[in-house]
Amino acid sequence: MNRLLLSAATAFTAFALSACSQTSTEPSDVNFQVSRVEDARISSFERSIGKWEERGKADSERWSISDRMAAYGVPGASVAIIHNGELVWLHGYGVKSANSSHPIDSQTVFSAGSVSKLINAALILRLVQDGQLDLDQDVNTYLASWKVPDGKYTAQKKVTLRTLLSHTSGFSQHGFPDFNPGEKLPTAIQTLNGEPPAKHGPVRLMFEPGQKMDYSGGGITVSQVIVEDVTGLSYPAAARKYVFDPLGMKRSTFLNPLPEAHKNIARAHDKNGKPRALPRGYEAMPEMAASGLWTSAEDMAIFVQALLEDDTFLSAPLRNDMLTRVPQSWHGLGPRLNGAGEKFVFHHGGANNSYQTWVEGHPSQGNGFIVFINGQDGRRLAYELRVAAEEAFGWSINFPDDYDEPDFE
């Protein structure tokens, strides 16, 4: 269970307090309406946040969202709640930067970290649906600008897209460091080869594909190169063509560094709520498929709803494939999966240097939860908000009790 938690301090700063004082109790979208029943639930969600350590205790002290943001040094957050198939709440809290009074809203974009892998998986599945890729084909069939080296680990079994998306490919490199303003960014090939300006060694195979799971942003970068080689498009352009435009995700992009012209950007903050990555105010994540997504709560709600019920975006068989655990992995094709039947849930977290993200969906019930945070120390806040949503809406999937890792033989 501890794997769900990141270390979190409870430092209280003037920056965060000032930011949280900007929190509004009104919907951030003028035309966004909720019923009286939902309004009561939202009120409970916003005003009954318990400490993570005291979750499940009926007599635990409760606070408002702004109180908990201040406790974690978080200047801003954006939340979307899906209940019974409907988007019932979409709201921004706090400010985009501790140095300003500009409020977060539902269109504000955040760095999504590893939630990028969900979009990457959907992009690849769209190409499978289009007949351009096969999940179980040797990926060297598709790779032109880089190849998986032949060796002892590929003598019997080859790397496939199924193994890449489920983190069972055998590739190294769990994650990647962010890049500050002014730093040169590596290409995907430089990332795979471990060549400057990449900040790590070569991505290499460590075991036979399919043998076990080892979470690998390096393997996801291989899939990024496949997308570019097969489509002939840049990765951001391919994501736009096959995912963002079909779903109407107008605020989402994989461009890194994110252009200032994109506007309405949540800025980066350290664990004390102080601005970082100056003068631009946010880092760049050139390993796009693994961690380079910039998106809004509204756009991610659209995406989660598509995975919950939209057979026009992905066919029912492909959506089922995406949401079926791959042997030896706790992932399907992209999302992490837990539970079964009424308790089945898909989810993924994201954590770049200055941002925290949590996204999940409950297919049997049509529920979903999305939160973006522009502070380094916001992971526990994300979990506290998730528990508050569960309590307010009476969800039967309990966090974190229903998120145990699977046992493998």
ROFILUM-680617 format. One record per residue (C-alpha): residue number from 1; x, y, z. Coordinates in Angstrom, 3 decimals, padded with zeros to 6 digits. Example, Ala and Ser with C-alpha at 12.3 -4.5 7.8 and 13.67 -1.06 7.14 Angstrom:
2
> pos, xx, yy, zz
> 1, 012.300, -004.500, 007.800
> 2, 013.670, -001.060, 007.140
END
This chain:
409
> pos, xx, yy, zz
> 1, 000.000, 000.000, 000.000
> 2, 002.865, 002.353, 000.699
> 3, 003.689, 002.473, -003.015
> 4, 000.680, 004.716, -003.474
> 5, 002.226, 007.307, -001.180
> 6, 004.995, 009.752, -001.894
> 7, 006.836, 011.474, 000.901
> 8, 004.946, 014.608, 001.966
> 9, 005.820, 017.372, 004.380
> 10, 003.188, 019.564, 006.004
> 11, 005.045, 022.844, 005.712
> 12, 002.750, 025.852, 005.909
> 13, 003.908, 028.812, 003.852
> 14, 002.787, 032.343, 003.238
> 15, 002.922, 031.627, -000.499
> 16, 000.426, 028.804, -000.206
> 17, -001.805, 030.657, 002.219
> 18, -001.973, 033.601, -000.138
> 19, -002.687, 031.289, -003.070
> 20, -005.408, 029.368, -001.305
> 21, -007.149, 032.534, -000.217
> 22, -008.040, 032.944, -003.896
> 23, -010.156, 029.771, -003.794
> 24, -013.735, 030.325, -004.899
> 25, -016.751, 028.263, -003.950
> 26, -018.441, 029.054, -007.254
> 27, -018.099, 026.930, -010.410
> 28, -015.166, 028.066, -012.551
> 29, -017.298, 027.774, -015.703
> 30, -020.225, 030.153, -015.873
> 31, -022.380, 027.695, -017.829
> 32, -021.535, 024.694, -015.661
> 33, -024.644, 023.747, -013.684
> 34, -025.258, 021.130, -010.993
> 35, -028.470, 019.797, -009.477
> 36, -029.407, 020.463, -005.870
> 37, -028.492, 016.896, -004.979
> 38, -025.103, 017.213, -006.621
> 39, -024.632, 020.643, -005.066
> 40, -024.952, 019.097, -001.597
> 41, -022.432, 016.434, -002.531
> 42, -020.007, 018.992, -003.939
> 43, -020.351, 021.071, -000.792
> 44, -019.465, 018.006, 001.268
> 45, -016.532, 017.260, -001.034
> 46, -015.116, 020.778, -000.740
> 47, -015.574, 021.209, 002.993
> 48, -014.956, 017.767, 004.489
> 49, -011.347, 016.893, 003.705
> 50, -009.641, 014.628, 006.213
> 51, -005.944, 014.015, 006.792
> 52, -004.548, 011.144, 004.782
> 53, -003.218, 009.496, 007.924
> 54, -006.695, 009.562, 009.485
> 55, -008.673, 008.227, 006.542
> 56, -011.508, 005.951, 007.596
> 57, -011.838, 007.435, 011.076
> 58, -015.378, 008.705, 011.646
> 59, -014.290, 011.254, 014.260
> 60, -011.328, 012.687, 012.320
> 61, -011.040, 016.446, 011.981
> 62, -012.174, 017.907, 008.654
> 63, -011.044, 020.934, 006.658
> 64, -011.830, 022.809, 003.461
> 65, -009.868, 022.264, 000.254
> 66, -008.118, 025.614, 000.714
> 67, -007.035, 024.554, 004.229
> 68, -005.442, 021.367, 002.910
> 69, -003.819, 023.182, -000.015
> 70, -002.185, 025.559, 002.440
> 71, -001.022, 022.656, 004.613
> 72, 000.784, 021.082, 001.655
> 73, 002.175, 024.278, 000.158
> 74, 000.017, 023.925, -002.952
> 75, -000.881, 027.150, -004.789
> 76, -003.383, 025.645, -007.244
> 77, -005.435, 022.607, -008.181
> 78, -008.057, 021.607, -010.723
> 79, -010.636, 018.863, -010.178
> 80, -013.136, 016.970, -012.321
> 81, -015.670, 014.493, -010.919
> 82, -017.676, 012.064, -013.055
> 83, -020.652, 010.369, -011.362
> 84, -023.002, 007.862, -012.982
> 85, -021.574, 008.703, -016.386
> 86, -022.051, 012.452, -016.060
> 87, -019.484, 015.174, -015.491
> 88, -020.957, 016.649, -012.306
> 89, -018.124, 018.921, -011.160
> 90, -015.343, 020.799, -012.889
> 91, -013.566, 023.431, -010.854
> 92, -010.303, 025.236, -010.269
> 93, -008.926, 026.154, -006.840
> 94, -006.222, 028.639, -005.920
> 95, -003.883, 030.347, -008.347
> 96, -001.641, 029.538, -011.288
> 97, 001.379, 031.075, -009.571
> 98, 002.150, 032.045, -005.990
> 99, 003.515, 035.281, -007.477
> 100, 000.153, 036.268, -008.963
> 101, -003.568, 036.325, -008.279
> 102, -004.603, 034.673, -011.561
> 103, -007.022, 031.871, -010.632
> 104, -006.924, 028.274, -011.777
> 105, -009.916, 027.278, -013.900
> 106, -011.067, 024.185, -015.767
> 107, -009.084, 025.224, -018.860
> 108, -005.776, 025.720, -017.028
> 109, -003.163, 023.259, -018.265
> 110, -000.867, 021.311, -015.946
> 111, 002.038, 018.982, -016.526
> 112, 000.419, 015.532, -016.279
> 113, 003.560, 013.458, -015.686
> 114, 003.066, 009.733, -016.212
> 115, -000.628, 010.190, -016.983
> 116, 000.889, 010.888, -020.425
> 117, 001.164, 007.111, -020.755
> 118, -002.636, 006.789, -020.901
> 119, -002.826, 009.113, -023.896
> 120, 000.120, 007.329, -025.498
> 121, -001.646, 003.986, -025.105
> 122, -004.846, 005.360, -026.630
> 123, -002.853, 006.826, -029.529
> 124, -001.265, 003.455, -030.244
> 125, -004.593, 001.644, -029.976
> 126, -006.092, 004.105, -032.448
> 127, -003.285, 003.159, -034.855
> 128, -004.043, -000.521, -034.204
> 129, -007.696, 000.181, -034.933
> 130, -006.605, 001.937, -038.129
> 131, -004.618, -001.127, -039.233
> 132, -001.232, 000.574, -038.987
> 133, 000.045, -001.367, -035.971
> 134, -000.299, -004.809, -034.398
> 135, 000.023, -005.190, -030.637
> 136, 001.814, -008.536, -030.856
> 137, 004.209, -007.919, -033.731
> 138, 007.972, -007.560, -033.192
> 139, 008.398, -003.790, -032.826
> 140, 011.490, -003.842, -035.023
> 141, 009.000, -004.389, -037.875
> 142, 007.887, -000.781, -037.337
> 143, 011.042, 000.912, -036.100
> 144, 013.127, 002.673, -038.738
> 145, 015.126, 005.346, -036.889
> 146, 016.139, 003.076, -033.982
> 147, 016.139, -000.682, -033.415
> 148, 015.803, -002.977, -030.425
> 149, 019.228, -004.653, -030.330
> 150, 019.306, -008.401, -030.893
> 151, 020.693, -010.342, -027.950
> 152, 020.087, -013.059, -025.400
> 153, 016.879, -011.483, -024.155
> 154, 015.244, -011.382, -027.590
> 155, 016.429, -014.780, -028.837
> 156, 013.136, -016.495, -027.938
> 157, 010.678, -013.628, -027.437
> 158, 010.516, -010.261, -029.124
> 159, 009.544, -006.874, -027.761
> 160, 005.962, -006.023, -028.760
> 161, 003.694, -003.062, -028.230
> 162, 001.711, -005.143, -025.741
> 163, 004.812, -005.611, -023.605
> 164, 005.857, -001.965, -023.974
> 165, 002.468, -000.601, -022.864
> 166, 002.208, -003.013, -019.920
> 167, 005.800, -002.460, -018.704
> 168, 006.731, -006.093, -019.336
> 169, 009.119, -005.412, -022.244
> 170, 012.246, -005.698, -020.115
> 171, 013.490, -002.176, -020.834
> 172, 015.263, -000.080, -018.213
> 173, 014.808, 003.562, -017.138
> 174, 011.894, 003.971, -014.738
> 175, 011.508, 007.728, -015.237
> 176, 013.257, 010.877, -016.428
> 177, 014.426, 014.144, -014.852
> 178, 012.754, 017.358, -015.984
> 179, 014.598, 020.090, -017.897
> 180, 014.769, 023.692, -016.686
> 181, 014.480, 026.774, -018.889
> 182, 017.610, 027.234, -020.986
> 183, 018.619, 023.576, -020.943
> 184, 018.967, 021.845, -024.291
> 185, 016.447, 019.040, -024.809
> 186, 017.353, 015.563, -026.114
> 187, 015.613, 013.940, -029.043
> 188, 013.848, 010.621, -028.503
> 189, 016.807, 008.818, -030.102
> 190, 019.273, 010.587, -027.793
> 191, 017.035, 009.589, -024.893
> 192, 017.114, 005.934, -025.928
> 193, 020.863, 005.969, -026.536
> 194, 021.644, 007.872, -023.357
> 195, 023.465, 010.571, -025.326
> 196, 023.783, 014.219, -024.193
> 197, 021.815, 016.265, -023.488
> 198, 019.933, 013.278, -021.992
> 199, 020.620, 013.038, -018.256
> 200, 020.799, 009.251, -017.974
> 201, 022.456, 006.203, -019.494
> 202, 021.242, 004.123, -022.446
> 203, 017.828, 002.465, -022.308
> 204, 018.571, -001.252, -022.452
> 205, 016.877, -004.626, -022.102
> 206, 017.273, -006.195, -018.662
> 207, 015.270, -009.431, -019.106
> 208, 013.255, -011.423, -021.622
> 209, 010.043, -009.663, -022.725
> 210, 006.961, -010.882, -020.858
> 211, 008.923, -012.446, -018.021
> 212, 007.906, -009.886, -015.403
> 213, 006.973, -006.260, -014.928
> 214, 009.447, -003.429, -014.451
> 215, 007.930, 000.036, -014.899
> 216, 009.789, 001.651, -017.779
> 217, 009.534, 005.135, -019.171
> 218, 012.326, 003.982, -021.448
> 219, 010.077, 001.364, -023.008
> 220, 007.334, 003.944, -023.477
> 221, 009.857, 006.125, -025.326
> 222, 010.419, 003.225, -027.721
> 223, 006.680, 003.311, -028.436
> 224, 006.929, 007.060, -029.061
> 225, 009.523, 006.440, -031.774
> 226, 007.277, 003.759, -033.286
> 227, 004.427, 006.263, -033.568
> 228, 006.650, 008.773, -035.350
> 229, 008.242, 006.214, -037.672
> 230, 004.911, 004.651, -038.700
> 231, 002.842, 007.825, -039.098
> 232, 005.571, 010.086, -040.447
> 233, 004.304, 012.751, -038.039
> 234, 005.909, 014.371, -035.049
> 235, 004.628, 012.857, -031.831
> 236, 002.619, 015.986, -030.868
> 237, 001.029, 016.046, -034.332
> 238, 000.148, 012.331, -034.163
> 239, -001.470, 012.773, -030.744
> 240, -003.441, 015.717, -032.094
> 241, -004.643, 013.776, -035.146
> 242, -005.555, 010.480, -033.489
> 243, -006.593, 011.450, -029.947
> 244, -007.040, 015.131, -029.155
> 245, -008.997, 016.237, -032.224
> 246, -011.332, 013.194, -032.338
> 247, -012.226, 013.678, -028.657
> 248, -012.303, 017.478, -028.705
> 249, -009.425, 017.821, -026.222
> 250, -008.633, 021.383, -027.274
> 251, -006.271, 022.306, -024.440
> 252, -004.005, 019.255, -024.624
> 253, -000.568, 019.057, -026.221
> 254, 002.739, 017.199, -026.064
> 255, 004.800, 020.199, -027.172
> 256, 007.845, 020.665, -024.924
> 257, 008.821, 023.164, -023.812
> 258, 005.211, 024.306, -023.742
> 259, 004.956, 027.575, -025.694
> 260, 003.883, 030.611, -023.664
> 261, 001.350, 031.219, -026.438
> 262, -000.620, 028.221, -025.148
> 263, -001.663, 030.493, -022.258
> 264, -003.493, 029.671, -019.026
> 265, -000.614, 027.566, -017.690
> 266, -000.274, 026.405, -014.085
> 267, 003.258, 027.337, -013.021
> 268, 005.744, 025.124, -011.203
> 269, 006.251, 025.229, -007.409
> 270, 008.526, 023.455, -004.948
> 271, 007.451, 021.597, -001.792
> 272, 007.086, 024.893, 000.068
> 273, 004.885, 026.475, -002.558
> 274, 007.629, 028.709, -003.943
> 275, 007.898, 029.295, -007.716
> 276, 010.607, 027.332, -009.522
> 277, 011.931, 026.755, -013.063
> 278, 012.271, 030.502, -013.483
> 279, 012.163, 032.701, -015.468
> 280, 009.691, 030.731, -017.602
> 281, 008.048, 029.211, -014.563
> 282, 007.735, 025.568, -015.664
> 283, 009.965, 022.717, -016.760
> 284, 010.096, 020.793, -020.045
> 285, 009.632, 017.034, -020.416
> 286, 011.069, 015.983, -023.805
> 287, 010.258, 012.288, -023.185
> 288, 006.782, 013.104, -024.401
> 289, 004.965, 009.749, -024.413
> 290, 006.276, 008.925, -020.953
> 291, 005.788, 012.245, -019.175
> 292, 005.352, 015.200, -021.546
> 293, 001.580, 015.763, -021.623
> 294, 000.143, 019.201, -020.828
> 295, -003.610, 019.059, -020.316
> 296, -006.583, 020.410, -018.385
> 297, -009.051, 018.793, -015.987
> 298, -011.827, 019.218, -018.540
> 299, -009.846, 017.517, -021.294
> 300, -008.910, 014.591, -019.056
> 301, -012.550, 014.221, -018.018
> 302, -013.422, 013.912, -021.715
> 303, -010.751, 011.231, -022.073
> 304, -011.859, 009.254, -019.003
> 305, -015.467, 009.338, -020.214
> 306, -014.298, 007.951, -023.565
> 307, -012.671, 005.005, -021.788
> 308, -015.782, 004.488, -019.680
> 309, -018.346, 004.306, -022.451
> 310, -017.334, 005.504, -025.923
> 311, -017.107, 002.686, -028.503
> 312, -016.698, 005.216, -031.330
> 313, -013.269, 006.383, -030.119
> 314, -011.973, 002.856, -029.453
> 315, -013.907, -000.221, -030.493
> 316, -015.319, -002.308, -027.649
> 317, -012.748, -005.114, -028.204
> 318, -009.820, -002.690, -028.165
> 319, -011.159, -000.830, -025.138
> 320, -011.563, -004.181, -023.400
> 321, -007.986, -005.072, -024.358
> 322, -006.760, -001.770, -022.935
> 323, -008.557, -002.478, -019.651
> 324, -007.468, -006.116, -019.276
> 325, -004.419, -006.880, -017.160
> 326, -001.457, -008.232, -019.101
> 327, 000.088, -011.356, -017.536
> 328, 002.780, -010.554, -014.946
> 329, 001.764, -006.878, -014.837
> 330, -000.594, -004.766, -012.764
> 331, -001.182, -002.737, -015.924
> 332, -003.370, -003.257, -018.923
> 333, -002.383, -001.435, -022.108
> 334, -001.519, 001.838, -020.386
> 335, -003.602, 002.131, -017.215
> 336, -002.981, 000.361, -013.965
> 337, -005.880, -001.965, -013.084
> 338, -007.306, -003.150, -009.776
> 339, -010.341, -005.064, -008.567
> 340, -012.971, -006.926, -010.565
> 341, -016.656, -006.623, -011.395
> 342, -018.276, -003.769, -009.485
> 343, -014.919, -003.005, -007.871
> 344, -012.933, -002.767, -011.114
> 345, -010.980, 000.484, -011.513
> 346, -008.418, 001.834, -013.980
> 347, -006.079, 004.570, -012.836
> 348, -002.704, 006.261, -013.162
> 349, -000.747, 008.847, -011.216
> 350, 001.702, 011.419, -012.476
> 351, 004.593, 013.181, -010.746
> 352, 007.011, 015.489, -012.508
> 353, 009.313, 017.759, -010.484
> 354, 006.672, 020.377, -009.677
> 355, 003.300, 018.782, -010.451
> 356, 001.133, 015.961, -009.116
> 357, -001.711, 014.222, -010.954
> 358, -004.254, 011.495, -010.253
> 359, -006.721, 010.048, -012.797
> 360, -009.121, 007.106, -012.436
> 361, -012.334, 005.579, -013.771
> 362, -014.863, 002.945, -012.620
> 363, -016.362, 001.328, -015.755
> 364, -019.162, -000.600, -014.022
> 365, -020.461, 002.523, -012.289
> 366, -019.546, 005.294, -014.705
> 367, -017.562, 007.194, -012.092
> 368, -014.263, 009.002, -012.450
> 369, -011.953, 011.394, -010.661
> 370, -009.256, 013.730, -011.994
> 371, -007.038, 016.133, -010.050
> 372, -004.095, 018.271, -011.168
> 373, -001.845, 020.084, -008.686
> 374, 000.933, 022.620, -009.375
> 375, 002.987, 021.924, -006.252
> 376, 005.716, 019.352, -005.648
> 377, 004.257, 018.248, -002.318
> 378, 000.702, 017.679, -003.529
> 379, 000.441, 013.893, -003.797
> 380, -001.164, 013.382, -000.388
> 381, -003.559, 016.220, -001.148
> 382, -004.579, 014.410, -004.351
> 383, -005.311, 011.262, -002.334
> 384, -007.236, 013.196, 000.326
> 385, -009.397, 014.767, -002.369
> 386, -009.985, 011.338, -003.912
> 387, -011.195, 009.983, -000.532
> 388, -013.385, 013.067, -000.056
> 389, -015.044, 012.459, -003.435
> 390, -015.643, 008.816, -002.523
> 391, -017.293, 009.824, 000.751
> 392, -019.378, 012.621, -000.767
> 393, -020.706, 010.530, -003.673
> 394, -020.960, 007.176, -001.922
> 395, -018.608, 005.322, -004.249
> 396, -018.153, 001.636, -003.469
> 397, -014.520, 001.553, -004.617
> 398, -012.555, 002.503, -001.525
> 399, -009.225, 004.269, -001.803
> 400, -006.674, 002.847, -001.090
> 401, -008.114, -000.418, 000.267
> 402, -009.274, -001.619, -003.158
> 403, -005.963, -000.800, -004.849
> 404, -003.794, -003.691, -003.650
> 405, -001.137, -004.854, -006.036
> 406, -001.771, -008.267, -007.626
> 407, 000.160, -011.327, -006.514
> 408, 002.206, -013.018, -009.229
> 409, 003.294, -016.621, -009.115
END
